[in-house]
């Protein structure tokens, strides 16, 4: 994207897509991009981020129709964009099979951004009509001040695996315990912690999971 103006559609909230949407917004601003923000859903962010988010929302009155439009959202809902510039979709997915409807949404993009080479391969395998050069790998990165290899070894010498994400099949919650069971035996000092409340399903279904 050669322009310094971006029409940006993304959620801004504490969930996975929302955190990604906010982090990208802040980095775009840090890189000097004039971001026009159309939030997907209700905006929820920390007070220190609110002024920048609101500024990006308020600046939409003079958006450029020819600027690229980036939509950070699911592969089954990428069609809605702003303006006549390049339509860029940035879906983040875990499954390796797409429906025809999902491929139709992906084929409508001028450019598709994905987080990994694996994800690029899934797009091209499921939707072979999409040119390979239209799918670009953009790793999201890691906060190295928080996630790093020098955390030290806990006193009890246990290794804890923490799974975070709302209960649903696409996150592998029906099979993660099977993978854990195959990888370790009862003598290994490992444990699996699950933090998986899903606010979008009924209380009964949440308990069933």
Secondary structure, 3 states (H helix, E strand, C coil): CCCCEEEEEECCCCCHHHHHHHHHHHHHHHCCCEEEEEECCCCCCCHHHHHHHHHHHHHHHHCCCCCEEEEECCCCCCCCCCCCCCEEEECCCCCCCCCHHHHHHHHCCCEEEECCHHHHHHHHHHCCCCCHHHEEECCCCCCCCCCCCCCCCCCCCCEEEEEECCCCHHHCCCCHHHHHHHHCCCCCCEEEEEECCCCCCCHHHHHHC
